[in-house]
């Protein structure tokens, strides 16, 4: 707890001393009478008012929440004496909003992130209702309890001993269709492999050769052909899927930004690929590069989402290239899904580098157009059109390399974009063969 | 009633009372107008120095307006000055989101005004009593000096 003087002390002192000095100099007791209250308040503040010993502690009802959900911040104030009218400062980071506060079923006044409360002696619990409006990782460290003395010359502030942390996730969009990788892993999953082996999906028929599993003999065909034939099947496998998020640049209008789209898409895709038993990894490239090598299971998914929630676009000139990324984070045969507004050349080069190394790459282009102000007439309009042409050139260059670039606008549904990307990929893969 | 309105109203009262109650000459009116201007500017541009300067002008205005007889309206003036200083500081604190600046302030100002009226009245009663005037002046001087020394010592301790 800290104690500090307020500006009143100086004001009262200047006014009081001046009035008394004028009174003594001119011999008017009225001036002394005018200065006396000011000096009395300064003296009360310095001599009579003692520093109250109070503490403030905070706990959150939950450490993780979804967007639009409400959580409760419980503040416990311990004080041996009544504090009287006090203020609780609850300045929230952008993305969290204080909706209300109450103490023992009594609704407290809330004004500009300040809760006003009468704190009695003993232990009191104040509950603050917080609405999670935007995904992200938050730490509630600026919460403090403040009390001012009666004379107004001193203020006492208690900050939190430890600041509780909160992670807010975006809501998960349901995806029924996902991008299918060109290659699968050997692990068991829901993907039908192109290879032939033990599985459920029918692939072909062929004559029996010594060494074949007798259980694979197709008895109907064998009866008609008078020689043993076996049924070949496609095995069910899983795949490695790595999400590459561009944190070099973003388009932003107010609190809306292209990174939001990337985070929402990855959250939904991680959930859907997890259900398909795929291994999922993350590569947020910018500076610093954050990565999480592909893995499975709920714990890994939570780790990935936790890393994802810490994603921020930090403008930096420096970029070490893909060489800085550990090899394990990009396993061979992995399907790499890039999410980028394609605004920064370093990101575009990184995607080209990934494709050049032979990875199966699909790019979900987070359309920046909607975040831009409308182009004015004349040169502005021409510049915007040139810029659009340049972006088309980038898309065509990727398509020539066999990479699908699917635009995804803010108001479009993610499943539609994924379905469109899947259709383009199938067409592109056929053309390549 | 909002805090800036309370501050502005009390400043007007502080400027007008010496003109109405005391010897309202041209100098007194000019000093009052100057003090009021400084107070309003200090409130609008959030300058504590301007508010203190207004307080100085008001004090000089009061000195100029006092006559030989004991002036009881100065109790009201003392109350208005304290309310003006406290609410002006409150306005500034609210802008800077400093402790104690939020919530209703009227009840606290009423209590402060009561304290100020009682103190100023007590001093005037003492001044009008049969106690030797020199003794009273010495006591007031000692009190002011003690308050000054104490506050300077406290400021120095907190600055460390």
Interface residues (C-beta under 8 A of the other chain):
Chain A: X4 X5 X6 X7 X8 X9 X10 X11 X12 X13 X14 X15 X16 X17 X18 X19 X20 X21 X22 X23 X24 X26 X27 X28 X29 X30 X31 X32 X33 X34 X35 X36 X37 X38 X39 X40 X41 X42 X43 X46 X47 X85 X87 X89 X109 X111 X112 X114 X116 X146 X147 X148 X150 X152 X155 X156 X157
Chain B: X48 X51 X52 X55 X56 X59 X60 X62 X63 X66 X70 X71 X74 X75 X77 X78 X79 X81 X82 X85 X86 X88 X89 X92 X93 X97 X98 X99 X100 X101 X102 X103 X108 X111 X112 X115 X116 X119 X120 X121 X122 X123 X124 X126 X127 X128 X136 X137 X140 X141 X143 X144 X147 X148 X150 X151 X154 X155 X158
